[in-house]
């Protein structure tokens, strides 16, 4: 399958946090700020809203509003990926259609997983989502959803027209990705990692085309990625090693850490989470 192709979506696709006021209402001004921060500080693409954006705590109206603000603020400066994981197939399709109408370049989704879906139900979900869209679909392969094997991922990309990219963040993401790359064909156009770029250099060396981290360190992550693309792994590794304590801090505190960093950097007005 395709590895490190120049025609891929590739690089650091930052996930902006969803800023809230202290009363937990959506802070539109801070949302515009964090989107501009993410674009202007080096992220190669924008993903919004997904797990690092607290999508689970957002109303449908808020998710659509975030789509609208993201499309307006990013304004085609970077590729955009809409997070459309929902509680049902119909729910995800409705969100995805709205994002496509606004001009998003692609969508990313886990299958509905309130009740763990069967293999057939996972395929049906992506078939229905693809039938509703004309833009690429990313499979978010996450342990919290319905994790898929390398063979299952390849089969979905081979058999469903618009399904073509994977965000791989299961427990053994590196090993699964290597297994995926050994499969025949080029239906999978690219694989990006997660986990806050904790394994970015290893992922790059395995052939992954990027990473989707929260964007509070998007400027630093993008520098590391650009150094890797230039063949300067030593400099990339030096910066990545210096970031190790921050990565460990994130692993402990998650979204609280993302927002506290953005708040201290003056990007958002409050570190409030829901």
Helices and strands as residue ranges (DSSP letters): E 11-15, H 28-40, E 45-48, G 51-53, G 55-57, H 60-74, E 79-83, H 89-102, E 106-109, H 119-131, E 136-142, H 150-159, E 163-169, H 173-181, E 190-193, G 195-197, H 200-206, E 210-211, G 215-217, H 218-229, H 233-242, H 244-253, H 255-264
